[in-house]
């Protein structure tokens, strides 16, 4: 496609940029990739935040369950040893 010469209309010079077909295809691919990036970036960010929250929640739940079990085990061992838990005194009368 031949390039058009700038024209003089009302004292204003109009400059046009004309791309060849290959350049238009490259520009179209760039615009498409940019729009996909603009759509996916918030989705990926939100997914990462939700995944991070889920992971922290699971770790907290597992650690809480572990410490609850350990506390119950120590409590039962103290009772079996004849101690009153949290007082460190024996139940001997």
Buried (B, 14 or more C-beta within 10 A) or exposed (E): EEEEEEEEEEEEEEEEEEEEEEEEEEEEEEEEEEEEEEEEEEEEEEEEEEEEEEEEEEEEEEEEEEEEEEEEEEEEEBEEEEBEEEEEEEEEE
